[in-house]
Amino acid sequence: MTDSTKTDPSMLDAAELMSRDELEALQLSRLQDTVAYAYDRVPLYKRKFDEVGVHPSDLLELADLAKFPYTTKEDLRQEYPFGMFAVPQNEVVRIHASSGTTGRPTVVGYTQNDLDVWASLVARSMRASGVRPGMKVHVAYGYGLFTGGLGAHYGAEALGTTVIPMSGGQTEKQIQLIQDFKPDAIMCTPTYLLTIMDAMIHRGIDPRATSLKFAVCGAEPWTEEMRHELEQGLDLDACDIYGLSEVMGPGVAGESVETKDGNHIWEDHFRPEIIDPFDHTTVLPDGHKGELVFTTLTKEALPIIRYRTKDLSSLLPGTARPSMRRMSRISGRSDDMIILRGVNMFPSQIEEIALRIPVFSPHFQLELTRSGRMDEMTIHIEPRENTTAEERSAAALALKSQIKIHVGSSCTIDVVTPGSLERSNGKLRRIYDNRPRV
């Protein structure tokens, strides 16, 4: 990191300079307003609050938020398409939606003020990650109903950068534009940035010789090992950005290039909690890992009260932004957890272990099958180029042993031909569950 990436305090938003006491006073005021606003305007919230016998007037301090019921993705699906909106249709200026691959999509709406706040928070996140006004930013998140592309786009414009709206896919064209337009920063998923880097190598292009200095990556969990792979391979600083469409989109939290120690949550707009994902009545203290829950504090079209994200993290003290708490790197999702013969594991654990073995690349897939009554897991993983058969065989044994030691489950390692596994054009699918449904 160069001195140019250090943040000048004069560039920070006023909320980033607040004391913790000032911030929590702002949170309480905005939280009280939001809970009352949602109760008055969204029938689902009036029904849910009444069912458990809680009223907005019961929220007298921040801890009282725990009295209120959660919102889930299923709530949004049941209210499809516009039942969660708190404003008339003519005040909704944009609609986004999830892919809906596992059911009805979740639909989110934005007023003009919502869009302005969203853009400002993405800009804040990008600035924290080292991007500065006047830079060129290559956006390789998908555009459309997915919030990533347009969220990054308008945030980059709000920061004062020149935006290259490439969208996802067309990897060869991505490379051409990076070479020709010479962007300073790229925004995309970490696995797609890896795909771009690998494609450059196969074309005989040195990824370290491009103009890219910063990568702002999100939309999927990634490890410190993946960060190291990207930073070393592309000679840039790579930082995380966190968000989800139901809460806003990207920019709910952002990582500082100065510390690279987890995303600071922009707590002037969101109130985070950590709950026990298996005993959801328990709110965990800071420092304990569990499921991340968010309440929006300024959303107009779609206020969200205690939204269960399914993302597993913990809340930590702020560092680069001392008053704003950090969330530890997402270790997985409670609904992506693999239970294999009684052992709980996440794809990120496999990635972390595999990338400690120099022979292996970050390209892998987990296949779950059932033989008789026994579940089995096969890890299909690519070796790096120019490794020998003997090295690959030894690495497979080492990976199998390390997974048994650190995760506690046996598996089969299938070392496949380099380049043979599916590459990411956005969010990468890691788990292929081929076990018979019961």
Secondary structure, DSSP 8 states (H G I E B T S, - for coil): --GGGS--GGGS-GGGG--HHHHHHHHHHHHHHHHHHHHHH-HHHHHHHHHHT--GGG--SGGGGGGS--B-HHHHHHTTTTTT--S-GGG--EEEE---TTSS--EEEE-HHHHHHHHHHHHHHHHHTT--TT-EEEE-S--SSSHHHHHHHHHHHHHT-EEEE--S--HHHHHHHHHHH--SEEEE-HHHHHHHHHHHHHTT--GGGSS--EEEEESS---HHHHHHHHHHHTSEEEEEEEETTTTEEEEEEE-TTT-SSEEE-TTTEEEEEE-SSSTT-B--TT--EEEEEEESS-SSS--SSEEEEEEE-EE--SSSTTS-EE----EETTT-EEETTEEE-HHHHHHHHTTSTTEEEEEEEEEEEETTEEEEEEEEEE-TT--HHHHHHHHHHHHHHHHHHT----EEEE--TT-S---SSS---EEE-S---
